[in-house]
Amino acid sequence: MSAFSTKSLVLASLLGLLLLCSTSQAQSNQDCCLSYTKARLPRWAIKGYTEQLSSEVCDIDAIIFHTFSGLKACVNPKDVWVKKHLLFLRRSVKHIVTGQASSSSADKAYDYGEALGQPFQLVVLRGAP
């Protein structure tokens, strides 16, 4: 099977799994994750992420990964694979935003989104693979 066919199959599978991810309109017209998808997204498919905090409008803490194909996946921020992806993405942002490591900006996605001029907590990191 060629690399193109494998990537297409993976993306098609992800699309099907991501459709199972529940979102709902909250009081502030903000979409909230209500549950986590079980799918592990490959790092090359992730364009950026949004951090959802239960201390704000939504009921659960979640990381919402945004893919290059425009899909969104609600994942558990406590999962080891999610933490590894976030570490990789944050290192990429430090390089893009500041050109160097900065501990003060490494802690929150919101800081990166603000530095890039993006809307609330969205981090857009890379161009298409």
N, CA, C and O atoms as a MOPAC input file, in Angstrom:
PM7 MOZYME 1SCF
protein

 N      0.85700 1    -1.17900 1     0.00000 1
 C      0.00000 1     0.00000 1     0.00000 1
 C      0.89800 1     1.23500 1     0.00000 1
 O      1.85500 1     1.29400 1     0.77200 1
 N      0.61600 1     2.19900 1    -0.83100 1
 C      1.46200 1     3.39400 1    -0.92600 1
 C      1.27000 1     4.30400 1     0.27500 1
 O      0.29600 1     4.18900 1     1.01900 1
 N      2.24000 1     5.22700 1     0.44800 1
 C      2.17100 1     6.17000 1     1.57600 1
 C      0.93600 1     7.05300 1     1.46100 1
 O      0.30300 1     7.37300 1     2.46700 1
 N      0.59000 1     7.44900 1     0.23200 1
 C     -0.59300 1     8.29600 1     0.04000 1
 C     -1.85600 1     7.56000 1     0.46100 1
 O     -2.71500 1     8.13300 1     1.13200 1
 N     -1.97500 1     6.29900 1     0.07400 1
 C     -3.15700 1     5.51800 1     0.43800 1
 C     -3.24400 1     5.31000 1     1.94000 1
 O     -4.33500 1     5.34000 1     2.50900 1
 N     -2.11300 1     5.10100 1     2.58400 1
 C     -2.09200 1     4.91700 1     4.03000 1
 C     -2.53700 1     6.18300 1     4.73800 1
 O     -3.34400 1     6.12500 1     5.66600 1
 N     -2.01300 1     7.34000 1     4.30300 1
 C     -2.41300 1     8.60800 1     4.91500 1
 C     -3.89600 1     8.87300 1     4.68900 1
 O     -4.58800 1     9.34400 1     5.59200 1
 N     -4.38600 1     8.57300 1     3.49300 1
 C     -5.80300 1     8.77400 1     3.19900 1
 C     -6.67200 1     7.89000 1     4.08600 1
 O     -7.71000 1     8.32600 1     4.58400 1
 N     -6.24700 1     6.66400 1     4.27500 1
 C     -6.99400 1     5.73600 1     5.11900 1
 C     -7.00100 1     6.21300 1     6.56900 1
 O     -8.03000 1     6.14800 1     7.24200 1
 N     -5.85100 1     6.69200 1     7.05000 1
 C     -5.76800 1     7.19800 1     8.42300 1
 C     -6.67200 1     8.41000 1     8.58700 1
 O     -7.41000 1     8.49900 1     9.56800 1
 N     -6.62800 1     9.34700 1     7.64000 1
 C     -7.46900 1    10.54100 1     7.73200 1
 C     -8.95200 1    10.19300 1     7.66800 1
 O     -9.75900 1    10.78500 1     8.38500 1
 N     -9.31200 1     9.24900 1     6.82400 1
 C    -10.71100 1     8.83300 1     6.73900 1
 C    -11.16000 1     8.18900 1     8.05500 1
 O    -12.27900 1     8.41800 1     8.51600 1
 N    -10.28400 1     7.39000 1     8.65000 1
 C    -10.60000 1     6.77600 1     9.94600 1
 C    -10.75500 1     7.83300 1    11.02800 1
 O    -11.66700 1     7.76400 1    11.85200 1
 N     -9.85200 1     8.81400 1    11.01800 1
 C     -9.93900 1     9.89500 1    12.00400 1
 C    -11.23200 1    10.67700 1    11.85600 1
 O    -11.86000 1    11.04600 1    12.84800 1
 N    -11.62800 1    10.92800 1    10.61700 1
 C    -12.87300 1    11.64700 1    10.37600 1
 C    -14.04200 1    10.90900 1    11.01200 1
 O    -14.88400 1    11.51700 1    11.67400 1
 N    -14.09000 1     9.61000 1    10.81000 1
 C    -15.16700 1     8.81900 1    11.39600 1
 C    -15.15000 1     8.84800 1    12.91100 1
 O    -16.19900 1     8.96200 1    13.54500 1
 N    -13.96700 1     8.74600 1    13.49400 1
 C    -13.86000 1     8.77200 1    14.95700 1
 C    -14.14700 1    10.15200 1    15.52300 1
 O    -14.73900 1    10.27100 1    16.59600 1
 N    -13.73800 1    11.18600 1    14.82100 1
 C    -13.95800 1    12.53900 1    15.31600 1
 C    -15.43200 1    12.91800 1    15.30500 1
 O    -15.87100 1    13.75400 1    16.09500 1
 N    -16.18700 1    12.30600 1    14.41600 1
 C    -17.61900 1    12.57600 1    14.38400 1
 C    -18.30300 1    12.08600 1    15.65500 1
 O    -19.40200 1    12.53100 1    15.98500 1
 N    -17.65600 1    11.17500 1    16.36000 1
 C    -18.20200 1    10.66900 1    17.61300 1
 C    -17.95100 1    11.62000 1    18.77800 1
 O    -18.54800 1    11.47100 1    19.84400 1
 N    -17.08100 1    12.58300 1    18.57700 1
 C    -16.73400 1    13.53800 1    19.63600 1
 C    -17.89800 1    14.50100 1    19.82900 1
 O    -18.31700 1    15.17800 1    18.89000 1
 N    -18.40700 1    14.55700 1    21.03300 1
 C    -19.58600 1    15.37500 1    21.31500 1
 C    -19.22700 1    16.81100 1    21.64600 1
 O    -18.30600 1    17.07200 1    22.41900 1
 N    -19.96300 1    17.73400 1    21.05400 1
 C    -19.86800 1    19.13700 1    21.44500 1
 C    -21.27800 1    19.66400 1    21.63000 1
 O    -22.23800 1    19.10000 1    21.10400 1
 N    -21.39400 1    20.73100 1    22.36900 1
 C    -22.69800 1    21.30500 1    22.65500 1
 C    -22.57300 1    22.80400 1    22.81000 1
 O    -21.51600 1    23.30300 1    23.19600 1
 N    -23.63900 1    23.52800 1    22.51400 1
 C    -23.64400 1    24.96900 1    22.71900 1
 C    -23.77100 1    25.26200 1    24.20600 1
 O    -24.68900 1    24.76500 1    24.85800 1
 N    -22.88400 1    26.04300 1    24.73600 1
 C    -22.92800 1    26.44200 1    26.14100 1
 C    -23.60500 1    27.79700 1    26.24300 1
 O    -24.02100 1    28.36800 1    25.23400 1
 N    -23.71500 1    28.30900 1    27.45800 1
 C    -24.41600 1    29.55800 1    27.69500 1
 C    -23.80000 1    30.73400 1    26.95900 1
 O    -24.51600 1    31.67200 1    26.60900 1
 N    -22.51700 1    30.71800 1    26.71500 1
 C    -21.86100 1    31.86500 1    26.09700 1
 C    -21.64700 1    31.69100 1    24.59600 1
 O    -20.79500 1    32.36700 1    24.02000 1
 N    -22.39100 1    30.81200 1    23.95500 1
 C    -22.23700 1    30.51200 1    22.53600 1
 C    -20.87400 1    29.91900 1    22.22300 1
 O    -20.41900 1    29.99600 1    21.08100 1
 N    -20.22700 1    29.34300 1    23.18900 1
 C    -18.94600 1    28.68900 1    22.99700 1
 C    -19.18700 1    27.19300 1    22.92200 1
 O    -19.92200 1    26.64400 1    23.74300 1
 N    -18.57600 1    26.52100 1    21.94500 1
 C    -18.68900 1    25.06900 1    21.86800 1
 C    -17.87400 1    24.45000 1    22.98500 1
 O    -16.74000 1    24.85800 1    23.23700 1
 N    -18.44900 1    23.47500 1    23.64900 1
 C    -17.76200 1    22.78100 1    24.73600 1
 C    -17.67400 1    21.29600 1    24.42600 1
 O    -18.61000 1    20.71000 1    23.88100 1
 N    -16.55200 1    20.69500 1    24.77400 1
 C    -16.42300 1    19.24200 1    24.70100 1
 C    -17.18400 1    18.64600 1    25.87200 1
 O    -17.04900 1    19.10300 1    27.00700 1
 N    -17.97500 1    17.63700 1    25.59800 1
 C    -18.71900 1    16.94100 1    26.64300 1
 C    -18.09100 1    15.59800 1    26.98600 1
 O    -18.34800 1    15.03400 1    28.04900 1
 N    -17.26500 1    15.09300 1    26.07400 1
 C    -16.57500 1    13.82800 1    26.29800 1
 C    -15.30000 1    13.82900 1    25.46200 1
 O    -15.07300 1    14.72700 1    24.65200 1
 N    -14.47400 1    12.80800 1    25.67300 1
 C    -13.19800 1    12.70700 1    24.97000 1
 C    -13.27500 1    11.64300 1    23.88200 1
 O    -13.92800 1    10.61400 1    24.05300 1
 N    -12.61000 1    11.89900 1    22.77300 1
 C    -12.49300 1    10.88100 1    21.74500 1
 C    -11.40600 1     9.90500 1    22.17000 1
 O    -10.44800 1    10.29200 1    22.83900 1
 N    -11.54700 1     8.66400 1    21.79300 1
 C    -10.56300 1     7.63600 1    22.13300 1
 C     -9.44500 1     7.56800 1    21.09200 1
 O     -8.41700 1     6.93400 1    21.32900 1
 N     -9.63900 1     8.21500 1    19.94700 1
 C     -8.66300 1     8.15200 1    18.86000 1
 C     -7.38200 1     8.89100 1    19.23600 1
 O     -7.42400 1     9.98000 1    19.80900 1
 N     -6.25000 1     8.28400 1    18.90700 1
 C     -4.95500 1     8.94400 1    19.07000 1
 C     -4.60400 1     9.58300 1    17.73800 1
 O     -4.42700 1     8.89200 1    16.73500 1
 N     -4.50500 1    10.88600 1    17.73400 1
 C     -4.19400 1    11.59200 1    16.50200 1
 C     -2.69500 1    11.57000 1    16.24200 1
 O     -1.90600 1    11.75300 1    17.16900 1
 N     -2.29200 1    11.34900 1    14.99100 1
 C     -0.86500 1    11.44200 1    14.68500 1
 C     -0.42100 1    12.90300 1    14.74400 1
 O     -1.16800 1    13.80200 1    14.35600 1
 N      0.78200 1    13.13200 1    15.22400 1
 C      1.27300 1    14.49000 1    15.41000 1
 C      1.30000 1    15.27300 1    14.09600 1
 O      1.07400 1    16.48300 1    14.09400 1
 N      1.57600 1    14.58900 1    12.97700 1
 C      1.67400 1    15.28800 1    11.69500 1
 C      0.32400 1    15.83500 1    11.23100 1
 O      0.28000 1    16.71200 1    10.36900 1
 N     -0.77300 1    15.33000 1    11.78800 1
 C     -2.10400 1    15.77700 1    11.36600 1
 C     -2.58700 1    17.00400 1    12.13500 1
 O     -3.59000 1    17.61000 1    11.76000 1
 N     -1.88000 1    17.37800 1    13.21200 1
 C     -2.35000 1    18.44700 1    14.09900 1
 C     -1.76600 1    19.79200 1    13.69800 1
 O     -0.55100 1    19.96200 1    13.60000 1
 N     -2.66000 1    20.73400 1    13.47000 1
 C     -2.27000 1    22.09600 1    13.09800 1
 C     -2.11900 1    22.98100 1    14.33200 1
 O     -1.26800 1    23.87100 1    14.35900 1
 N     -2.93100 1    22.74200 1    15.34200 1
 C     -2.89800 1    23.54900 1    16.55400 1
 C     -3.86600 1    22.98100 1    17.57100 1
 O     -4.37300 1    21.87100 1    17.40900 1
 N     -4.11800 1    23.74900 1    18.62300 1
 C     -5.01700 1    23.26000 1    19.66200 1
 C     -5.64700 1    24.42200 1    20.40400 1
 O     -5.17700 1    25.55900 1    20.35700 1
 N     -6.72900 1    24.09000 1    21.08900 1
 C     -7.41200 1    25.01800 1    21.98000 1
 C     -7.48500 1    24.34700 1    23.34400 1
 O     -7.67800 1    23.13400 1    23.43100 1
 N     -7.33400 1    25.11500 1    24.39200 1
 C     -7.43100 1    24.59000 1    25.74600 1
 C     -8.80400 1    24.94300 1    26.30300 1
 O     -9.16800 1    26.11800 1    26.34900 1
 N     -9.56400 1    23.94500 1    26.72600 1
 C    -10.86900 1    24.15700 1    27.35300 1
 C    -10.71800 1    23.93400 1    28.85300 1
 O    -10.24000 1    22.88400 1    29.28400 1
 N    -11.12400 1    24.91600 1    29.64300 1
 C    -10.98500 1    24.82900 1    31.09600 1
 C    -12.34600 1    24.67000 1    31.76600 1
 O    -13.29000 1    25.39100 1    31.44500 1
 N    -12.44100 1    23.72900 1    32.69100 1
 C    -13.70400 1    23.51700 1    33.40500 1
 C    -13.99600 1    24.65800 1    34.36700 1
 O    -15.13300 1    24.81700 1    34.81100 1
 N    -12.99700 1    25.44500 1    34.69000 1
 C    -13.20500 1    26.57500 1    35.59800 1
 C    -13.88700 1    27.74800 1    34.89800 1
 O    -14.24900 1    28.73500 1    35.53900 1
 N    -14.06000 1    27.63500 1    33.58500 1
 C    -14.74100 1    28.69300 1    32.84200 1
 C    -16.18100 1    28.24700 1    32.55800 1
 O    -16.91800 1    27.94600 1    33.49700 1
 N    -16.58800 1    28.19700 1    31.31700 1
 C    -17.97000 1    27.89800 1    30.95200 1
 C    -18.25200 1    26.39700 1    30.84700 1
 O    -19.36300 1    25.95700 1    31.14200 1
 N    -17.27900 1    25.62700 1    30.43900 1
 C    -17.49000 1    24.21500 1    30.12500 1
 C    -17.35300 1    23.32100 1    31.35600 1
 O    -16.78600 1    23.72200 1    32.37300 1
 N    -17.88800 1    22.09200 1    31.24400 1
 C    -17.93200 1    21.16400 1    32.37200 1
 C    -16.64900 1    20.36700 1    32.58600 1
 O    -16.35600 1    19.97400 1    33.71500 1
 N    -15.87500 1    20.12000 1    31.52100 1
 C    -14.66900 1    19.30400 1    31.66100 1
 C    -13.46400 1    20.04100 1    31.09300 1
 O    -13.59200 1    20.87100 1    30.19200 1
 N    -12.27800 1    19.71900 1    31.64000 1
 C    -11.03300 1    20.18400 1    31.04000 1
 C    -10.79500 1    19.34800 1    29.79400 1
 O    -11.00300 1    18.13500 1    29.80600 1
 N    -10.36100 1    19.98900 1    28.72600 1
 C    -10.08800 1    19.25900 1    27.49300 1
 C     -9.08000 1    20.03000 1    26.65500 1
 O     -8.93500 1    21.24600 1    26.77600 1
 N     -8.39700 1    19.28800 1    25.81200 1
 C     -7.58700 1    19.87300 1    24.75500 1
 C     -8.33200 1    19.56800 1    23.46800 1
 O     -8.73300 1    18.42900 1    23.22800 1
 N     -8.51500 1    20.58400 1    22.64600 1
 C     -9.17900 1    20.39800 1    21.35400 1
 C     -8.10500 1    20.53600 1    20.29100 1
 O     -7.61500 1    21.63400 1    20.02700 1
 N     -7.74100 1    19.40400 1    19.67700 1
 C     -6.75500 1    19.43200 1    18.61000 1
 C     -7.45000 1    19.81800 1    17.31400 1
 O     -8.51700 1    19.29400 1    16.99600 1
 N     -6.84300 1    20.73400 1    16.56700 1
 C     -7.33000 1    21.17100 1    15.26400 1
 C     -6.43500 1    20.52700 1    14.21100 1
 O     -5.21100 1    20.64100 1    14.27700 1
 N     -7.04200 1    19.85200 1    13.24300 1
 C     -6.25700 1    19.16900 1    12.22100 1
 C     -6.14800 1    20.02600 1    10.96700 1
 O     -6.89800 1    20.98400 1    10.78200 1
 N     -5.19700 1    19.66200 1    10.11200 1
 C     -5.02100 1    20.37400 1     8.85100 1
 C     -6.24900 1    20.24200 1     7.96000 1
 O     -6.49300 1    21.10000 1     7.11200 1
 N     -7.02500 1    19.17500 1     8.14100 1
 C     -8.22400 1    18.98000 1     7.33000 1
 C     -9.43900 1    19.70800 1     7.89300 1
 O    -10.53900 1    19.58000 1     7.35500 1
 N     -9.25300 1    20.48100 1     8.98700 1
 C    -10.34000 1    21.28500 1     9.53200 1
 C    -11.16800 1    20.60100 1    10.60600 1
 O    -12.15600 1    21.16700 1    11.07400 1
 N    -10.78600 1    19.40200 1    11.00400 1
 C    -11.52400 1    18.68200 1    12.03700 1
 C    -11.04400 1    19.09200 1    13.42000 1
 O     -9.94000 1    19.61500 1    13.57800 1
 N    -11.88600 1    18.84900 1    14.42300 1
 C    -11.54100 1    19.12100 1    15.81400 1
 C    -11.75700 1    17.84800 1    16.61900 1
 O    -12.74000 1    17.13500 1    16.41800 1
 N    -10.83100 1    17.56800 1    17.53200 1
 C    -10.93800 1    16.38100 1    18.37900 1
 C    -10.77300 1    16.77700 1    19.83400 1
 O     -9.78800 1    17.41800 1    20.20100 1
 N    -11.73300 1    16.39800 1    20.66200 1
 C    -11.66800 1    16.65000 1    22.10300 1
 C    -10.91200 1    15.49600 1    22.75100 1
 O    -11.32500 1    14.34100 1    22.65000 1
 N     -9.79600 1    15.81500 1    23.41900 1
 C     -8.98400 1    14.77400 1    24.03400 1
 C     -8.71500 1    15.11700 1    25.49700 1
 O     -8.79700 1    16.27300 1    25.91100 1
 N     -8.39500 1    14.08700 1    26.25800 1
 C     -8.14700 1    14.24200 1    27.69000 1
 C     -6.74900 1    14.81800 1    27.91900 1
 O     -5.76400 1    14.20100 1    27.51400 1
 N     -6.63800 1    15.98500 1    28.55900 1
 C     -5.32500 1    16.59100 1    28.77600 1
 C     -4.43400 1    15.78800 1    29.72200 1
 O     -3.24300 1    16.07900 1    29.83300 1
 N     -4.98600 1    14.78400 1    30.40700 1
 C     -4.19900 1    13.95600 1    31.32600 1
 C     -3.56400 1    12.75300 1    30.63500 1
 O     -2.68700 1    12.10800 1    31.21000 1
 N     -3.99500 1    12.43900 1    29.40000 1
 C     -3.42600 1    11.30500 1    28.67800 1
 C     -1.97100 1    11.59300 1    28.31100 1
 O     -1.62300 1    12.70800 1    27.92200 1
 N     -1.13100 1    10.57100 1    28.44300 1
 C      0.30100 1    10.74200 1    28.18700 1
 C      0.56200 1    11.17900 1    26.74800 1
 O      1.38000 1    12.06900 1    26.51600 1
 N     -0.12200 1    10.56500 1    25.77500 1
 C      0.13600 1    10.91900 1    24.38200 1
 C     -0.26100 1    12.36600 1    24.10000 1
 O      0.37100 1    13.02700 1    23.27600 1
 N     -1.29600 1    12.86500 1    24.76900 1
 C     -1.72500 1    14.25800 1    24.59800 1
 C     -0.65200 1    15.19000 1    25.15600 1
 O     -0.31400 1    16.19300 1    24.52800 1
 N     -0.11900 1    14.86400 1    26.32600 1
 C      0.94100 1    15.67800 1    26.92600 1
 C      2.16700 1    15.74500 1    26.01900 1
 O      2.78700 1    16.80000 1    25.88700 1
 N      2.51600 1    14.62100 1    25.39600 1
 C      3.66800 1    14.59800 1    24.48700 1
 C      3.41500 1    15.47400 1    23.26400 1
 O      4.30100 1    16.21300 1    22.83500 1
 N      2.21100 1    15.39400 1    22.70200 1
 C      1.86800 1    16.23600 1    21.54900 1
 C      1.90900 1    17.71100 1    21.93300 1
 O      2.41200 1    18.53400 1    21.16900 1
 N      1.38300 1    18.05200 1    23.10800 1
 C      1.38300 1    19.44600 1    23.55800 1
 C      2.80300 1    19.95700 1    23.75700 1
 O      3.10500 1    21.09900 1    23.41000 1
 N      3.66700 1    19.12900 1    24.30700 1
 C      5.05900 1    19.52700 1    24.49900 1
 C      5.70900 1    19.84200 1    23.15500 1
 O      6.40500 1    20.84700 1    23.01100 1
 N      5.47500 1    18.97000 1    22.17100 1
 C      6.01100 1    19.20300 1    20.83200 1
 C      5.45400 1    20.49700 1    20.23900 1
 O      6.20400 1    21.30800 1    19.69700 1
 N      4.13800 1    20.68700 1    20.34300 1
 C      3.50700 1    21.87600 1    19.77300 1
 C      3.98100 1    23.14600 1    20.47100 1
 O      4.21500 1    24.15900 1    19.81200 1
 N      4.12300 1    23.10900 1    21.77800 1
 C      4.58000 1    24.28700 1    22.52100 1
 C      6.00900 1    24.65200 1    22.15400 1
 O      6.34000 1    25.83400 1    22.06400 1
 N      6.84800 1    23.66800 1    21.94200 1
 C      8.22400 1    23.94600 1    21.51000 1
 C      8.21600 1    24.59400 1    20.13700 1
 O      9.00800 1    25.49900 1    19.87300 1
 N      7.33500 1    24.14300 1    19.26400 1
 C      7.22300 1    24.73800 1    17.93200 1
 C      6.79400 1    26.18700 1    18.02700 1
 O      7.30900 1    27.04000 1    17.30400 1
 N      5.84700 1    26.47400 1    18.91900 1
 C      5.34500 1    27.83900 1    19.07300 1
 C      6.41600 1    28.74400 1    19.64400 1
 O      6.55800 1    29.88400 1    19.20200 1
 N      7.18100 1    28.25700 1    20.62700 1
 C      8.24800 1    29.07500 1    21.19700 1
 C      9.20500 1    29.49800 1    20.09400 1
 O      9.68000 1    30.63400 1    20.06800 1
 N      9.48100 1    28.57400 1    19.18700 1
 C     10.38200 1    28.88600 1    18.08500 1
 C      9.75300 1    29.91800 1    17.14900 1
 O     10.43400 1    30.84100 1    16.70300 1
 N      8.48000 1    29.77300 1    16.85300 1
 C      7.79200 1    30.68000 1    15.94100 1
 C      7.58300 1    32.05200 1    16.56800 1
 O      7.84200 1    33.06800 1    15.92300 1
 N      7.12100 1    32.09800 1    17.80600 1
 C      6.74600 1    33.36300 1    18.43200 1
 C      7.94900 1    34.15300 1    18.89400 1
 O      8.05300 1    35.34400 1    18.60000 1
 N      8.86200 1    33.51700 1    19.61500 1
 C      9.95100 1    34.26100 1    20.23100 1
 C     11.31200 1    33.94900 1    19.63200 1
 O     12.25600 1    34.72300 1    19.78900 1
 N     11.41600 1    32.82700 1    18.95100 1
 C     12.70000 1    32.41500 1    18.42800 1
 C     13.59900 1    31.81300 1    19.49700 1
 O     14.73400 1    31.43500 1    19.20600 1
 N     13.11200 1    31.71900 1    20.72300 1
 C     13.88500 1    31.13900 1    21.82000 1
 C     12.94600 1    30.56900 1    22.86900 1
 O     11.74600 1    30.84500 1    22.85800 1
 N     13.49300 1    29.78200 1    23.76400 1
 C     12.68200 1    29.21600 1    24.84200 1
 C     12.36100 1    30.29700 1    25.86300 1
 O     13.21000 1    31.11800 1    26.21100 1
 N     11.12100 1    30.28000 1    26.33300 1
 C     10.70600 1    31.25000 1    27.34400 1
 C      9.76900 1    30.55800 1    28.31200 1
 O      8.67000 1    30.16500 1    27.92300 1
 N     10.17100 1    30.40100 1    29.55500 1
 C      9.35400 1    29.65500 1    30.50900 1
 C      8.04000 1    30.35600 1    30.80900 1
 O      7.04500 1    29.68600 1    31.08400 1
 N      8.00600 1    31.68400 1    30.76600 1
 C      6.76400 1    32.38400 1    31.08900 1
 C      5.70800 1    32.19300 1    30.02100 1
 O      4.51800 1    32.17600 1    30.33500 1
 N      6.10800 1    32.04900 1    28.77100 1
 C      5.11600 1    31.86700 1    27.71400 1
 C      4.87100 1    30.40000 1    27.41000 1
 O      4.01400 1    30.08300 1    26.58600 1
 N      5.59300 1    29.50400 1    28.04800 1
 C      5.45300 1    28.08400 1    27.74500 1
 C      4.30200 1    27.43500 1    28.49000 1
 O      3.95000 1    26.29300 1    28.19200 1
 N      3.70900 1    28.12400 1    29.44500 1
 C      2.73900 1    27.48700 1    30.31300 1
 C      1.31800 1    27.46500 1    29.78500 1
 O      0.57800 1    26.52800 1    30.08100 1
 N      0.91000 1    28.45800 1    29.01600 1
 C     -0.48500 1    28.53500 1    28.61300 1
 C     -0.62500 1    28.72500 1    27.10800 1
 O      0.10500 1    29.50300 1    26.49400 1
 N     -1.57100 1    28.00500 1    26.53200 1
 C     -1.85400 1    28.16200 1    25.11400 1
 C     -2.36400 1    29.56100 1    24.82900 1
 O     -2.12500 1    30.10300 1    23.75000 1
 N     -3.06500 1    30.14900 1    25.78600 1
 C     -3.63600 1    31.48200 1    25.59900 1
 C     -2.56300 1    32.50100 1    25.26800 1
 O     -2.76500 1    33.35600 1    24.40600 1
 N     -1.41500 1    32.41800 1    25.94600 1
 C     -0.32600 1    33.35300 1    25.68000 1
 C      0.13400 1    33.25500 1    24.23100 1
 O      0.40800 1    34.27200 1    23.59400 1
 N      0.22000 1    32.03600 1    23.71000 1
 C      0.67300 1    31.85900 1    22.34500 1
 C     -0.34400 1    32.41200 1    21.35400 1
 O      0.01900 1    33.10000 1    20.40000 1
 N     -1.60900 1    32.10800 1    21.58400 1
 C     -2.64400 1    32.60700 1    20.68900 1
 C     -2.65600 1    34.11100 1    20.65200 1
 O     -2.82000 1    34.70800 1    19.58800 1
 N     -2.48200 1    34.73600 1    21.80400 1
 C     -2.45700 1    36.18600 1    21.88000 1
 C     -1.24700 1    36.73400 1    21.12400 1
 O     -1.35700 1    37.72800 1    20.40700 1
 N     -0.10100 1    36.08600 1    21.28600 1
 C      1.10800 1    36.54400 1    20.61600 1
 C      0.99900 1    36.41500 1    19.10400 1
 O      1.58400 1    37.20800 1    18.36600 1
 N      0.25900 1    35.42700 1    18.64600 1
 C      0.08900 1    35.22300 1    17.21300 1
 C     -1.09800 1    35.99700 1    16.65200 1
 O     -1.35300 1    35.94300 1    15.44900 1
 N     -1.82300 1    36.70900 1    17.49800 1
 C     -2.99200 1    37.45500 1    17.04300 1
 C     -4.18400 1    36.57100 1    16.74200 1
 O     -5.05700 1    36.95800 1    15.96400 1
 N     -4.24000 1    35.40600 1    17.33400 1
 C     -5.32700 1    34.47000 1    17.09100 1
 C     -6.42500 1    34.67800 1    18.13000 1
 O     -6.17300 1    35.26500 1    19.18200 1
 N     -7.64000 1    34.20400 1    17.85000 1
 C     -8.72400 1    34.31700 1    18.82100 1
 C     -8.45700 1    33.46800 1    20.06100 1
 O     -7.50700 1    32.68600 1    20.09700 1
 N     -9.27600 1    33.62600 1    21.04000 1
 C     -9.19800 1    32.99700 1    22.36000 1
 C     -8.58800 1    31.60400 1    22.35500 1
 O     -9.19200 1    30.65500 1    21.85500 1
 N     -7.44200 1    31.49000 1    22.88900 1
 C     -6.73300 1    30.25500 1    23.17600 1
 C     -6.43100 1    29.36200 1    21.98100 1
 O     -5.96600 1    28.24000 1    22.18400 1
 N     -6.66500 1    29.78700 1    20.77200 1
 C     -6.35600 1    28.94400 1    19.62400 1
 C     -4.89800 1    29.11200 1    19.25600 1
 O     -4.39900 1    30.23300 1    19.15900 1
 N     -4.22400 1    28.01300 1    19.05500 1
 C     -2.82900 1    28.05400 1    18.65100 1
 C     -2.73200 1    27.45400 1    17.26200 1
 O     -3.03100 1    26.27400 1    17.07800 1
 N     -2.32600 1    28.23400 1    16.29400 1
 C     -2.10100 1    27.74200 1    14.94400 1
 C     -0.60000 1    27.68800 1    14.75900 1
 O      0.08400 1    28.70500 1    14.87200 1
 N     -0.08800 1    26.50900 1    14.47500 1
 C      1.34800 1    26.32500 1    14.54000 1
 C      2.06000 1    26.19800 1    13.21400 1
 O      3.07400 1    26.85900 1    12.98900 1
 N      1.55600 1    25.37400 1    12.34700 1
 C      2.36500 1    24.97500 1    11.21000 1
 C      1.56200 1    25.04600 1     9.92500 1
 O      0.33200 1    25.07800 1     9.94200 1
 N      2.27000 1    25.07000 1     8.82300 1
 C      1.63400 1    24.95000 1     7.51800 1
 C      1.33500 1    23.49600 1     7.23500 1
 O      1.65900 1    22.62100 1     8.03800 1
 N      0.72600 1    23.23800 1     6.11100 1
 C      0.36400 1    21.86800 1     5.75100 1
 C      1.61300 1    21.01000 1     5.63400 1
 O      2.66200 1    21.49200 1     5.20700 1
 N      1.50600 1    19.72800 1     6.01600 1
 C      2.67700 1    18.83500 1     5.97100 1
 C      3.08900 1    18.54000 1     4.55100 1
 O      4.05300 1    17.80700 1     4.32800 1

